[in-house]
């Protein structure tokens, strides 16, 4: 994995914007020394938030032509800061979705619409910027002691 | 998506043998479940004890299977690992599915 000399305790990775690329990247990232050092609860949260963010880019921003996604991760005080860049379509309206939990109508249960709700529930300092022709999303996954894992 | 199916009387137990039900595998999971649940058992239990990662696409696929089974045969879940249980709880889907601690508990449970 390429490393960035100017950013200690950081990881940098460019992946293809497709489902298999996301799966492979998560596998590789969460096998790195930096992320293996995180408590299991924080790791689990980080993997879910990153998966939701990357899947959205694959399915919306970079569909149908594909492309590349650049990930920059750094670790400080047990919290993981992530910056994700792609050159796909901008967010509709130039802003992130509100991410409300879809209503659970028993007669017609929702099969989607949970992604941004999970991202917003599990991350902090979520910011989106459209600069030139790229989307830049930054967020933090806070440190979580393992004892709280079952009651997040 | 590797799934194993076993009929025990009125119960069909499907065990997910892979660690992930994610965006890359969600469609395959749904299609395989559709085939396996053609067996006309009264109950269907999905054993998720080996699954350590479920994202919102995986959750959507599990919901889709619940819907295709119809109202008379709700999809029951067993053996949720902590990270999978959390996704169900955060999305309130834990209120929609009958959830058993493990397969043994589902066998004891009479519907």
Contacts between the chains, C-beta under 8 A, distances in Angstrom:
chain1	res1	chain2	res2	distance
A	19	B	22	8.0
A	19	B	23	5.3
A	19	B	24	3.7
A	20	B	24	5.6
A	22	B	22	7.9
A	22	B	23	6.7
A	22	B	24	6.8
A	23	B	20	7.2
A	23	B	22	6.1
A	23	B	23	7.9
A	23	B	24	4.6
A	23	B	25	8.0
A	44	B	82	7.5
A	44	B	83	4.5
A	44	B	86	7.7
A	47	B	53	6.6
A	48	B	53	7.7
A	48	B	55	6.4
A	48	B	83	7.2
A	48	B	87	7.2
A	51	B	22	6.5
A	51	B	23	7.3
A	51	B	53	7.7
A	51	B	55	4.5
A	52	B	55	6.2
A	52	B	56	6.0
A	55	B	23	4.4
A	55	B	55	6.6
A	55	B	56	7.6
A	55	B	57	6.2
A	58	B	23	7.3
A	59	B	23	7.5
A	101	B	91	6.6
A	101	B	92	6.7
A	104	B	92	5.8
A	104	B	93	7.3
A	104	B	95	7.1
A	104	B	96	6.1
A	106	B	96	7.2
A	109	B	63	5.2
A	109	B	66	6.8
A	109	B	67	6.2
A	109	B	96	6.4
A	110	B	60	7.9
A	110	B	63	7.1
A	111	B	60	4.1
A	111	B	61	7.7
A	111	B	63	4.9
A	111	B	64	5.1
A	111	B	67	7.6
A	112	B	56	7.1
A	112	B	57	7.8
A	112	B	60	5.0
A	114	B	56	4.0
A	114	B	59	6.2
A	114	B	60	7.3
A	114	B	91	5.2
A	115	B	56	4.6
A	117	B	90	7.7
A	117	B	91	7.1
A	118	B	56	5.9
A	118	B	87	7.3
A	118	B	90	6.4
A	118	B	91	7.4
A	121	B	90	5.9
A	122	B	90	7.9
A	149	B	82	5.5
A	149	B	86	7.9
A	150	B	82	5.6
A	150	B	85	7.5
A	150	B	86	7.7
A	152	B	86	5.9
A	152	B	90	7.8
